Amino acid sequence: MTALIDIKGVRHAYATAAGPLPVLDGLEVSVEEGGFCAVVGPSGCGKSTLTRLVAGLMHPDEGEVWLHGERVRGPRSTVGMAFQNPVLLEWRSILKNVMLPLEIVPNGLKGNAAKERARHLLSLVGLEDFEDKRPSELSGGMRQRASLCRALVHQPEVLILDEPFGALDAFTREDLWQTMHNLKEKEPFTGVLITHDLREAIFLGDQVVVLSGRPARTQYVMNIARSAPADLEELYTAEAAERLNILRHQIEIAQGRAPQEAAQ
């Protein structure tokens, strides 16, 4: 497989009144085409900064970010993004909210073709009967489903998810995890997920990257092979428990609560 996302030796610091605040220090991350990379690490370690670099919304102080063999130098129309807050526009229907990127990003979909594309995605996430509703008429989980459709409507090659399920209750969150697998099967993309939920990371990701404490570097990478369609029952297996224990320990190391040597 070819690496679609390649982050090479990235260093970055934010300017503050007290001086530069380093957040990334020689970060190395590679995501294969069609892969799904879940990124975990301590709060404030630079996970969201990583997503902005991939999307081209900011530039690293040092190092390079490559996307599909091209160095990222600015915002990319081939990237879709979904966040914890769906930020749907109340004055637009759900269908028109999903269609919004098609009005902004250059694409060949207009008129009825654009509507059919949006309706197709809404049907995939179970919202085909809600296209004329306003965001306030939907539950939090339903709004997040609409947000996922909006992020995918222009058929991006990369989907960035910045803690999109963090504010939802446990049952809704697990339901959306399964929805994500179904979406990826029918609407292939290369995914990058930022999360604090280790169960979410091992269920959605085929690669889990643990970042160290700030300034972040790539501390640990766990590869997860999948031989069958994902099922929530796999989270209750001995193999899943072992993966979670490894990742919990890596987080403890990143937080400075366990010695690095213990992970060897």
TATANOR-V858238 format. One record per residue. N is the residue number from 1. RES is the residue in three letters. SS is DSSP state (a for helix, b for strand, c for the rest). PHI is phi in whole degrees, 0 to 359 (999 if undefined). Layout:
N RES SS PHI
N RES SS PHI
//
This chain:
1 MET c 999
2 THR c 260
3 ALA b 288
4 LEU b 276
5 ILE b 247
6 ASP b 224
7 ILE b 255
8 LYS b 240
9 GLY b 53
10 VAL b 279
11 ARG b 237
12 HIS b 206
13 ALA b 222
14 TYR b 262
15 ALA b 282
16 THR b 230
17 ALA c 298
18 ALA c 270
19 GLY b 116
20 PRO b 299
21 LEU b 248
22 PRO b 294
23 VAL b 240
24 LEU b 232
25 ASP b 223
26 GLY b 71
27 LEU b 294
28 GLU b 231
29 VAL b 219
30 SER b 228
31 VAL b 236
32 GLU b 291
33 GLU c 300
34 GLY c 84
35 GLY c 278
36 PHE b 225
37 CYS b 256
38 ALA b 261
39 VAL b 248
40 VAL b 234
41 GLY c 165
42 PRO c 299
43 SER c 300
44 GLY c 78
45 CYS c 273
46 GLY c 112
47 LYS a 296
48 SER a 291
49 THR a 299
50 LEU a 302
51 THR a 294
52 ARG a 294
53 LEU a 292
54 VAL a 295
55 ALA a 284
56 GLY c 79
57 LEU c 277
58 MET c 207
59 HIS c 245
60 PRO c 287
61 ASP c 293
62 GLU b 218
63 GLY b 90
64 GLU b 223
65 VAL b 238
66 TRP b 243
67 LEU b 226
68 HIS c 53
69 GLY c 80
70 GLU b 239
71 ARG b 290
72 VAL c 282
73 ARG c 236
74 GLY c 189
75 PRO c 305
76 ARG c 246
77 SER c 287
78 THR c 271
79 VAL b 244
80 GLY b 251
81 MET b 225
82 ALA b 225
83 PHE b 238
84 GLN c 300
85 ASN c 266
86 PRO c 298
87 VAL c 49
88 LEU c 275
89 LEU c 275
90 GLU c 296
91 TRP c 278
92 ARG c 247
93 SER b 293
94 ILE a 300
95 LEU a 300
96 LYS a 288
97 ASN a 296
98 VAL a 295
99 MET a 282
100 LEU a 309
101 PRO a 301
102 LEU a 290
103 GLU a 272
104 ILE a 249
105 VAL c 271
106 PRO c 303
107 ASN c 199
108 GLY c 264
109 LEU c 258
110 LYS c 218
111 GLY a 56
112 ASN a 297
113 ALA a 296
114 ALA a 295
115 LYS a 297
116 GLU a 294
117 ARG a 298
118 ALA a 296
119 ARG a 295
120 HIS a 300
121 LEU a 294
122 LEU a 299
123 SER a 292
124 LEU a 294
125 VAL c 253
126 GLY c 79
127 LEU c 247
128 GLU c 296
129 ASP c 265
130 PHE c 238
131 GLU c 296
132 ASP c 265
133 LYS c 282
134 ARG b 266
135 PRO a 307
136 SER a 294
137 GLU a 271
138 LEU c 250
139 SER c 287
140 GLY a 300
141 GLY a 295
142 MET a 292
143 ARG a 297
144 GLN a 291
145 ARG a 297
146 ALA a 296
147 SER a 297
148 LEU a 297
149 CYS a 299
150 ARG a 299
151 ALA a 291
152 LEU a 257
153 VAL c 298
154 HIS c 268
155 GLN c 56
156 PRO c 291
157 GLU c 277
158 VAL b 233
159 LEU b 245
160 ILE b 256
161 LEU b 240
162 ASP b 257
163 GLU c 49
164 PRO c 291
165 PHE c 248
166 GLY c 296
167 ALA c 266
168 LEU c 265
169 ASP c 291
170 ALA a 301
171 PHE a 291
172 THR a 295
173 ARG a 298
174 GLU a 295
175 ASP a 297
176 LEU a 287
177 TRP a 300
178 GLN a 294
179 THR a 300
180 MET a 299
181 HIS a 297
182 ASN a 295
183 LEU a 297
184 LYS a 295
185 GLU a 291
186 LYS a 265
187 GLU c 231
188 PRO c 305
189 PHE c 203
190 THR b 261
191 GLY b 250
192 VAL b 231
193 LEU b 245
194 ILE b 262
195 THR c 207
196 HIS c 255
197 ASP c 262
198 LEU a 292
199 ARG a 296
200 GLU a 299
201 ALA a 298
202 ILE a 281
203 PHE a 279
204 LEU a 269
205 GLY c 272
206 ASP c 262
207 GLN b 213
208 VAL b 243
209 VAL b 255
210 VAL b 261
211 LEU b 268
212 SER c 285
213 GLY c 295
214 ARG c 295
215 PRO c 286
216 ALA b 281
217 ARG c 228
218 THR b 282
219 GLN b 273
220 TYR b 202
221 VAL b 231
222 MET b 247
223 ASN b 260
224 ILE c 239
225 ALA c 275
226 ARG c 242
227 SER c 252
228 ALA c 212
229 PRO c 305
230 ALA c 295
231 ASP c 219
232 LEU a 302
233 GLU a 298
234 GLU a 293
235 LEU a 287
236 TYR a 250
237 THR c 265
238 ALA a 297
239 GLU a 296
240 ALA a 295
241 ALA a 298
242 GLU a 295
243 ARG a 299
244 LEU a 296
245 ASN a 297
246 ILE a 298
247 LEU a 292
248 ARG a 300
249 HIS a 294
250 GLN a 296
251 ILE a 295
252 GLU a 300
253 ILE a 297
254 ALA a 297
255 GLN c 277
256 GLY c 80
257 ARG c 261
258 ALA c 212
259 PRO c 291
260 GLN a 301
261 GLU a 299
262 ALA a 291
263 ALA a 272
264 GLN c 285
//
